[in-house]
Amino acid sequence: LVSQFLSQFERQGHLKTAIDLNNFFAGQFSKSDDAQIASFADRLKGTARRLDLPGNPIELSGKLLDGTELDWASYKGKVVLVDFWATWCGPCIRELPNVVENYEKYHDRGFEVLGISLDTDRAKTEEFVEVRKIPWKSLFSDDAKTNGWKHPMVTHYGIGGIPTVILVNQQGDVVSLNARGPELGRLRSEEHTSELQSRTNL
């Protein structure tokens, strides 16, 4: 109920209020003797952290689907779409052609995508990536304690639903928490390139 209540402020664009309330309830829940209630505080703190990203840098880490460690610093200087997704997520799959279209159109001009998979089945995820010919990399965890909704990046940024997409500019600062559909193309179009380079907030 608290989560549903707080999400209304986020959807209506009242981010400052949403951040303050998430942090307030996180503080209250963390004092609970009930382990399940206390653990919910971490999600609320993560949500507040995500909502406070516009105009600030985002830090990402973890292992990629190919088993190597993510070098987030290597993405500096590019516009990056950070995409929380899963093979079982219908809306993610419906959004995929739009992401692919923008990737193919702007990749040569410095546009990159980094997926963060909430899948738990490596073989199924690898097959999906191969069949769909997804050209970008994705974070993925094989550990049952840190995959799916328990992936460290999912909990760190309080992801409560997917797809969640975060657009990052060349300086590494977040410029949008909702770059989906036509909005992604609008933000990434040539006429907005200089804006993306300089914007610090939405």
VENLINBEL-V143291 format. One record per residue. N is the residue number from 0. D_CENTER is the distance of its C-alpha to the mean C-alpha in whole Angstrom. Layout:
[[N & D_CENTER] [N & D_CENTER]]
//
This chain:
[[0 & 23] [1 & 22] [2 & 18] [3 & 19] [4 & 21] [5 & 19] [6 & 16] [7 & 19] [8 & 19] [9 & 15] [10 & 16] [11 & 19] [12 & 18] [13 & 19] [14 & 17] [15 & 19] [16 & 21] [17 & 18] [18 & 17] [19 & 21] [20 & 21] [21 & 18] [22 & 20] [23 & 23] [24 & 23] [25 & 21] [26 & 24] [27 & 26] [28 & 25] [29 & 25] [30 & 28] [31 & 29] [32 & 31] [33 & 29] [34 & 27] [35 & 25] [36 & 25] [37 & 24] [38 & 21] [39 & 19] [40 & 19] [41 & 17] [42 & 14] [43 & 16] [44 & 15] [45 & 12] [46 & 11] [47 & 14] [48 & 12] [49 & 9] [50 & 11] [51 & 13] [52 & 11] [53 & 12] [54 & 15] [55 & 14] [56 & 13] [57 & 10] [58 & 11] [59 & 10] [60 & 12] [61 & 14] [62 & 16] [63 & 15] [64 & 16] [65 & 20] [66 & 20] [67 & 20] [68 & 18] [69 & 15] [70 & 17] [71 & 14] [72 & 17] [73 & 18] [74 & 15] [75 & 17] [76 & 19] [77 & 16] [78 & 14] [79 & 11] [80 & 8] [81 & 5] [82 & 5] [83 & 5] [84 & 8] [85 & 12] [86 & 15] [87 & 17] [88 & 14] [89 & 17] [90 & 14] [91 & 12] [92 & 15] [93 & 17] [94 & 14] [95 & 15] [96 & 18] [97 & 16] [98 & 14] [99 & 17] [100 & 19] [101 & 17] [102 & 17] [103 & 20] [104 & 21] [105 & 20] [106 & 19] [107 & 23] [108 & 22] [109 & 19] [110 & 16] [111 & 14] [112 & 11] [113 & 9] [114 & 8] [115 & 7] [116 & 10] [117 & 11] [118 & 14] [119 & 17] [120 & 20] [121 & 20] [122 & 23] [123 & 21] [124 & 18] [125 & 20] [126 & 22] [127 & 20] [128 & 18] [129 & 22] [130 & 23] [131 & 21] [132 & 21] [133 & 17] [134 & 18] [135 & 15] [136 & 14] [137 & 11] [138 & 11] [139 & 13] [140 & 16] [141 & 19] [142 & 20] [143 & 20] [144 & 20] [145 & 16] [146 & 15] [147 & 14] [148 & 12] [149 & 14] [150 & 12] [151 & 12] [152 & 8] [153 & 8] [154 & 11] [155 & 10] [156 & 8] [157 & 9] [158 & 7] [159 & 10] [160 & 10] [161 & 9] [162 & 8] [163 & 5] [164 & 5] [165 & 5] [166 & 8] [167 & 10] [168 & 14] [169 & 17] [170 & 17] [171 & 14] [172 & 13] [173 & 11] [174 & 12] [175 & 10] [176 & 8] [177 & 9] [178 & 10] [179 & 12] [180 & 15] [181 & 18] [182 & 16] [183 & 14] [184 & 17] [185 & 19] [186 & 17] [187 & 17] [188 & 21] [189 & 23] [190 & 25] [191 & 21] [192 & 21] [193 & 23] [194 & 21] [195 & 18] [196 & 20] [197 & 21] [198 & 19] [199 & 18] [200 & 17] [201 & 17]]
//
